[in-house]
Amino acid sequence: MYTGKIFSGKGSIIEYLRSKVQKIHSELDLVSENYLLNVSEEQYAEYIVSENSIEEPVIHFDDVYADHYEKEILASFFPPNFDVYYGEKYKRKIIQFFIPVTGDYELLKYKPAVNNMVFDDEGTNFEVEKGKLKLEIIDFYDDPQHIKDIYDENVLQSNEKFSILKKNIADFNNSMNSYVISEIRKRKNELLAKNDFMSSLGVPLRKKADTPETFAIPKPLLRTKIKVTKPEVVNSNFKPEPTIENGTYHHILKLINDVGKNFERLPSVYSNKGEEDLRDHIIMTLDPNFEYGSVTGETFNKTGKTDIQLRFDSSIVFIAECKFWTGEKGYLETIAQLLKYLTWRDTKASIIIFVKQKDFTAILSKVENATEKHSNYLSFVSKSDENWFNYRFHLNGDRNREIKLAVQLFHIP
């Protein structure tokens, strides 16, 4: 039977969390094939996480307030030492305590769990009402301290279970992003495998005319909340695109970082070198580590000349730009210049910055502060070294075509 009692009215928090996971699976099963194959995994995952994250309730124990009223109480509710007659009612004072609750107060009706073991015992005597907890205590003894002791005991027990419930919610929210991305990739791999199978039949395929290509922007909730809208896809037809795996990308960046650190260790050798000379030293290190002829300097791609490229067949899968630091404006222009070179086949890139200024630490700080100002910036990913930052950017005109961009700085005294 449903009740509004705290930590017992709606069943297990585990079952509630499982329903949230099932909702995610249902959405991924229903999303159109073209949408899922074209959309940015990170952006779509960000939206799903935003829609399914749980708003943790907050109990404001410090803001408690009280009230009272009188009520007829059955004799059976009285303590044994009272001289009352069975079946009769007697008027007693009821002390009420009210504690404000913000966030999703309905979650306070679920039983918390430790290691998937649910607390089956009843909650405390608090009732969950809209935006608050209510505790009613019958004043049998006209003793304020006795009333306070009962209240304090209920608060203590509630806090113990509330801390467990909060951990259940936090664990779910913290794990959701990685879980959703893995499920998106799993679903995409299933679709790609199906497409490969159908293509092997050797006959043209016809798509359903009513297949939706994008999602509508959802209606806002009544609560004020940061919203992430479902990303729209620009291209309706998915095309496989060559790309280097993340491990190879990291290997390239690690080699560049090692060369750059060598520049710093041998200032007498490299201090008077120009961009082209320093670039050539990097290329001479990269070239032996990859297929012969795959690393080139000063080649052309799309709209302009770039410094370092890694090719796979006719496709450019890695591109880097080498520049001396000239200030924040020049740095942002370098990002814009690099993005102009990139086509939809380019997914991984690097900006290599040579710094002659003495205060190298100050330049690193300027890069961190300036990068997010670029209009194509999506997010900071990680910091692989003191001088090596990893970001997510998008191509010009298409937020779903994401670029992994590393920014590596080296001090050339």
C-alpha positions in Angstrom: 0.0 0.0 0.0 1.4 3.4 -1.0 2.2 5.8 1.7 4.0 9.1 1.9 6.4 8.0 4.6 10.0 8.8 4.2 12.3 6.0 2.8 9.4 3.5 2.5 6.6 4.8 0.4 7.6 3.9 -3.2 9.8 0.8 -2.9 13.5 0.4 -3.7 15.7 3.1 -5.2 17.4 0.3 -7.1 14.3 -0.4 -9.0 13.9 3.3 -9.8 17.4 3.5 -11.1 16.9 0.4 -13.3 13.8 2.1 -14.8 16.0 5.1 -15.7 18.5 2.8 -17.4 15.7 1.0 -19.3 14.4 4.4 -20.5 17.9 5.1 -22.0 17.9 1.8 -23.7 14.4 2.4 -25.1 15.5 5.8 -26.6 18.6 4.3 -28.2 16.5 1.5 -29.7 14.0 4.0 -31.2 16.4 6.6 -32.5 16.7 6.7 -36.3 19.7 4.9 -37.9 20.9 7.9 -39.8 20.7 10.1 -36.8 22.7 7.8 -34.6 25.4 7.2 -37.2 25.8 10.9 -38.0 25.5 12.5 -34.6 28.4 13.3 -32.3 28.6 10.6 -29.7 29.8 13.0 -27.0 27.0 15.6 -27.7 24.3 13.0 -27.9 25.5 11.4 -24.7 25.6 14.8 -23.0 22.0 15.3 -23.9 20.9 11.9 -22.7 22.8 12.4 -19.4 21.1 15.8 -19.0 17.7 14.3 -19.5 18.2 11.4 -17.2 20.4 12.7 -14.4 18.7 12.6 -11.1 18.1 15.8 -9.2 19.3 15.1 -5.7 16.9 16.2 -2.9 18.3 18.5 -0.2 16.8 18.4 3.3 17.3 21.7 5.1 17.3 20.5 8.7 18.6 23.9 9.9 15.5 25.6 8.6 13.0 23.6 10.7 9.9 25.3 12.0 7.1 24.1 14.3 3.4 24.4 14.8 0.7 22.7 16.9 -3.0 21.8 17.0 -5.4 19.7 19.1 -6.8 16.3 18.1 -9.0 13.6 19.6 -6.7 10.6 20.3 -8.0 7.0 20.8 -7.2 5.5 24.2 -5.3 2.6 22.5 -2.6 5.1 21.4 -1.9 6.3 25.0 1.0 5.0 27.0 0.1 2.1 29.5 0.4 4.3 32.6 -2.5 6.6 31.5 -5.9 6.1 33.1 -8.1 5.9 30.0 -11.0 3.8 28.8 -10.7 1.5 25.8 -12.6 2.8 22.8 -12.8 6.4 24.1 -11.1 9.4 22.6 -9.2 12.1 24.5 -8.0 15.5 23.3 -4.3 16.0 23.1 -1.9 18.5 21.7 -0.1 17.6 18.4 3.3 19.2 17.9 4.3 19.5 14.2 7.8 19.9 12.8 8.3 21.0 9.2 11.6 20.8 7.4 11.9 22.4 3.9 13.1 20.1 1.0 14.5 21.3 -2.3 15.2 19.2 -5.4 13.2 16.1 -6.2 11.5 15.5 -2.9 9.7 12.4 -4.2 13.0 10.5 -4.2 12.8 10.6 -0.4 10.0 8.0 -0.5 12.4 5.3 -1.9 14.3 2.9 0.3 18.1 3.4 0.1 20.4 0.5 -0.7 24.0 -0.6 0.2 25.7 -2.9 -2.3 22.3 -3.5 -4.0 20.9 -4.7 -0.6 17.8 -2.7 0.1 16.8 -1.5 3.6 13.5 -3.3 4.2 12.8 -1.8 7.6 10.4 1.1 7.9 11.6 4.7 7.6 11.4 7.2 10.4 8.1 8.9 11.3 8.7 11.8 8.8 6.1 12.2 6.1 7.1 13.5 2.7 4.9 16.3 1.5 5.3 18.7 -1.4 8.5 20.6 -0.7 8.8 19.6 2.9 9.0 16.8 5.5 6.4 16.7 8.3 6.8 15.0 11.7 3.8 14.9 14.1 4.3 14.0 17.8 1.5 13.6 20.3 2.2 15.5 23.5 1.2 13.1 26.2 3.4 14.4 29.0 3.5 18.2 28.5 7.3 17.8 28.4 9.2 19.9 25.8 12.4 18.0 26.3 10.7 14.7 25.6 9.2 16.1 22.4 12.7 17.4 21.4 14.3 14.0 22.1 11.8 12.3 19.8 12.4 14.8 17.1 16.2 14.5 17.4 16.0 10.7 17.2 14.0 10.9 14.0 16.4 13.4 12.5 19.4 11.2 13.4 17.8 8.1 11.8 16.7 10.1 8.7 20.2 11.5 8.2 21.8 8.1 8.3 19.5 6.7 5.6 19.5 10.0 3.6 23.3 9.8 3.3 23.0 6.3 1.8 20.3 7.5 -0.6 22.4 10.4 -1.7 25.3 8.1 -2.4 23.0 5.8 -4.5 22.0 8.9 -6.6 25.5 10.3 -6.9 26.9 6.9 -8.0 24.2 6.7 -10.7 24.8 10.2 -11.9 28.6 9.9 -11.9 28.6 6.7 -13.9 26.0 7.7 -16.4 28.2 9.5 -19.0 30.7 6.6 -19.6 27.8 4.1 -19.6 25.7 6.1 -22.1 28.7 6.6 -24.4 29.4 2.9 -24.3 25.8 2.0 -25.1 25.7 4.5 -28.0 28.9 3.0 -29.5 27.4 -0.5 -28.9 24.2 0.5 -30.8 26.2 2.1 -33.6 28.4 -1.0 -34.0 25.2 -3.1 -34.3 23.9 -0.8 -37.0 27.3 -0.8 -38.9 27.4 -4.5 -38.8 23.9 -4.7 -40.2 24.8 -2.3 -42.9 27.9 -4.3 -43.8 25.8 -7.5 -44.0 23.1 -5.8 -46.2 25.8 -4.3 -48.5 27.3 -7.7 -49.0 24.1 -8.8 -50.7 25.1 -6.8 -53.7 21.8 -5.0 -54.3 20.9 -1.3 -53.7 19.2 -0.5 -50.4 16.1 1.7 -50.1 15.5 3.7 -46.9 12.0 4.2 -45.5 10.7 7.6 -46.6 9.3 8.4 -43.2 12.6 7.9 -41.3 13.1 10.9 -39.1 16.5 12.5 -39.4 16.6 14.8 -36.4 14.9 15.2 -33.0 12.8 18.2 -32.0 14.1 20.4 -29.2 12.3 19.3 -26.0 10.0 21.5 -24.1 11.7 23.1 -21.0 10.9 21.9 -17.6 9.2 24.1 -15.0 12.2 23.9 -12.7 15.1 26.2 -13.6 17.7 23.8 -14.9 20.6 23.9 -17.4 19.3 22.2 -20.5 21.1 20.3 -23.1 19.1 20.0 -26.3 19.3 17.0 -28.6 21.9 17.7 -31.2 20.7 18.0 -34.8 22.5 16.2 -37.6 23.3 18.2 -40.8 24.1 15.2 -43.1 21.3 12.6 -43.4 23.3 9.9 -45.1 26.0 8.2 -43.1 29.3 7.6 -44.8 32.2 5.7 -43.3 35.2 7.9 -42.8 38.8 6.9 -42.2 40.3 7.9 -38.9 43.2 7.0 -36.8 42.5 5.2 -33.5 42.9 7.1 -30.3 46.0 5.0 -29.3 47.8 6.0 -32.5 46.8 9.6 -32.1 48.2 9.6 -28.5 51.4 7.9 -29.8 51.8 10.7 -32.4 51.3 13.4 -29.8 53.7 11.6 -27.4 56.4 11.6 -30.0 55.9 15.3 -30.7 56.0 16.0 -27.0 59.3 14.1 -26.6 60.8 16.0 -29.5 59.6 19.3 -28.0 61.1 18.5 -24.6 64.4 17.8 -26.4 64.2 21.4 -27.9 64.0 22.7 -24.3 66.9 20.5 -23.1 69.3 21.7 -25.9 68.7 25.4 -26.2 72.1 26.1 -27.9 71.1 23.8 -30.8 67.5 25.0 -31.4 67.2 28.5 -30.1 67.9 30.1 -33.5 65.8 27.8 -35.5 62.7 28.9 -37.4 59.3 27.3 -37.7 60.2 25.2 -40.7 63.4 23.9 -39.1 61.7 22.9 -35.9 58.9 21.3 -37.9 61.4 19.3 -39.9 62.9 17.9 -36.7 59.4 16.7 -35.6 58.8 15.2 -39.0 62.1 13.3 -38.9 61.0 11.8 -35.6 57.5 10.9 -36.8 58.4 9.5 -40.2 60.3 6.4 -39.1 57.5 5.4 -36.7 54.8 5.2 -39.4 54.5 3.8 -42.9 57.0 5.2 -45.3 56.0 8.4 -46.9 52.9 8.9 -44.8 54.2 12.0 -42.9 54.7 15.0 -45.1 55.5 18.7 -44.7 54.0 21.7 -46.4 51.3 19.9 -48.3 47.9 21.2 -49.3 44.5 20.2 -47.9 41.2 21.8 -48.7 41.8 25.6 -48.3 45.4 26.1 -47.3 48.9 25.0 -46.5 49.6 23.0 -43.4 52.7 22.0 -41.6 52.4 18.3 -40.8 50.0 15.7 -42.2 49.5 12.0 -41.7 47.8 10.3 -44.7 45.9 7.1 -45.1 45.5 6.4 -48.8 44.1 9.6 -50.1 42.7 10.8 -46.8 44.3 13.0 -44.2 43.7 11.6 -40.8 46.1 13.8 -38.7 47.1 17.4 -39.2 49.3 19.7 -37.1 50.2 23.4 -37.3 53.5 24.8 -36.0 53.6 28.4 -34.8 55.6 30.7 -32.6 53.6 32.3 -29.7 52.6 35.9 -30.7 49.8 36.4 -28.2 46.2 35.4 -27.6 44.9 36.9 -30.8 47.5 35.0 -32.9 46.7 31.8 -31.0 43.0 32.0 -31.7 43.7 32.8 -35.4 45.9 29.7 -35.6 43.0 27.6 -34.3 40.7 29.2 -36.9 43.4 28.6 -39.6 43.7 25.0 -38.7 39.9 24.4 -38.7 39.7 25.9 -42.2 42.1 23.3 -43.5 40.1 20.4 -42.1 37.5 18.5 -44.0 34.9 16.1 -42.6 37.5 13.3 -42.9 39.9 15.1 -40.4 39.0 14.2 -36.8 42.4 14.6 -35.0 44.7 17.6 -35.0 47.4 19.4 -33.1 48.7 22.9 -32.6 52.4 23.0 -31.7 53.4 26.3 -30.2 57.0 27.4 -29.8 57.4 30.0 -27.0 60.4 32.3 -26.8 59.0 34.4 -23.9 60.8 33.9 -20.6 57.6 33.5 -18.5 56.5 30.1 -20.0 54.1 29.5 -17.1 52.2 32.7 -17.9 51.8 31.6 -21.5 50.4 28.2 -20.5 47.8 30.0 -18.3 46.9 32.3 -21.3 46.3 29.3 -23.5 44.0 27.7 -20.9 42.0 30.9 -20.6 41.9 31.8 -24.3 41.0 28.4 -25.8 37.3 28.3 -24.7 36.8 31.8 -26.3 36.9 30.3 -29.8 33.5 29.9 -31.4 34.1 26.3 -32.4 35.2 25.2 -28.9 33.2 22.4 -27.3 35.0 21.4 -24.1 38.2 20.7 -22.3 39.1 17.0 -22.2 42.3 16.5 -20.3 45.8 17.6 -19.5 48.4 15.0 -20.5 51.4 17.1 -19.4 52.1 20.5 -18.0 52.4 21.8 -21.5 49.9 19.5 -23.3 46.2 20.3 -23.4 43.5 18.2 -25.1 40.2 19.8 -26.3 37.1 19.0 -28.3 36.2 21.4 -31.2 33.7 21.2 -34.1 34.2 21.8 -37.8 32.9 25.1 -39.2 29.2 24.9 -39.8 28.7 21.4 -38.3 28.7 20.8 -34.6 28.4 17.1 -35.1 31.7 16.8 -36.9 34.0 16.9 -33.8 37.7 17.5 -33.8 40.1 16.2 -31.2 42.6 19.0 -30.8 45.8 18.8 -28.8 47.7 22.0 -28.0 51.3 21.5 -27.1 53.7 24.3 -26.1 57.5 24.1 -26.0 59.9 26.7 -24.6 62.6 27.7 -27.1 64.8 30.2 -25.2 
